[in-house]
């Protein structure tokens, strides 16, 4: 439907657009997005030749637009701008019919179009057709701006940040209207915005630009799942789903890097280690670092004088979980077992970390307040 | 010179004014439009016109009289040129100050340069242009007094006769109708203003 082939634009040594190639399918809503100055509006204005590329070709339905008469081309491409640009000297009806009038439609045909258009956005003809733009709110004006673009039923509609000057409520309702109009009329829309929420809501395909280049072109779901660069990720920001609380695992809740001792260590060494670290139990592992159990200071005091190493004193009464286990189950286990911590093991039964009430609380706080 | 000559002189004066303003309006409008299409030229053209504008009308009419002699054309051309300036300046200013969003919308809708000018830019600049016409009309009424200086009649005849014979009554007989004429023509332009200013651009409360 709409194809860019190696389109570039430079003013002197400055490259505004750098070798753009992409294709938009018929009936798609394509959204151009990126930081300001990335060339998205310039790209849009090339489609109706308000700006001409310095290199490359643009095709609409297989026809190179450079071969067409500029003025005629524009009459067959809808155009909505941010500042709305309704002509203040014309009524709503006259504004809607600007393009049909230029195309020399009959008066009756124009009147039919006005009625049909106003009907589409639920603005009664009697009430609005003969109003002047200055008598309407910004939201109503931009509705008419969109109708003006659609009036001659062009196959392509260009929208240059059409809602960025409107309040959030009006913007929402106009976005929904544009979405439903686009689906109803099955037209190709190219929409420029800097608002990622808008892009995700409206787009069939998002084209992310930066410094005159396309960084990523993908459907919203794919962009959310696999943002190509850190910058896109920043733009997506809050829209990338945080892991929901249900998906949290023991690994999210544990404190990593815990100290372990080997079972062959002597009693005295372990006692001094406990004192130094101010703990009352030690986690014991074997030569392969596999989890064996724990020794407590109480056991050492009771029977420590009859053994040399801690091996006979190892107990397996501390509950263990695996790193991938559900966090909620770990929480329940920690509370119900009465143990002061859980030992978290990886797949090879090696110690990964421990879950204490403190590590759990701080992980929850992280979830809650970010 | 008596009050009986007044109607004829008034008519003569009115004729000078209307024809000159008509010439000036057309000339000013066309030149203003041309200048607004090439704003880079205005940096050169407008200062030159301003300098020209400061030449007193009496000097210009005198010079033109020396070249052309005492003809109706001498007066009409001189007054017409003077009447051009306010219209030209205001047309240029009005067109230049049209909000670019409307011009972009017009281009984006597929209007040719001419369609954009006549359907959008001129209507939007109309209040300013008519303001120029008003200025031009009121000035021309007073400049037309100079016509009598080269013996072509109008209300100036009374004023010059009064001045030379030290007759204050005669001066007032010329001056008061001239002032009234300026007032009446100015009001007529105001009336015109209400009709040509696009409805949607009139201030609230003015809607019929």
Interface residues (C-beta under 8 A of the other chain):
Chain A: X48 X50 X71 X72 X73 X74 X75 X76 X79 X81 X83 X84 X85 X86 X87 X88 X89 X90 X91 X98 X99 X102 X132 X133 X134 X135 X148 X158
Chain B: X99 X101 X102 X104 X105 X106 X107 X108 X109 X110 X111 X112 X115 X119 X120 X123 X124 X198 X199 X200 X201
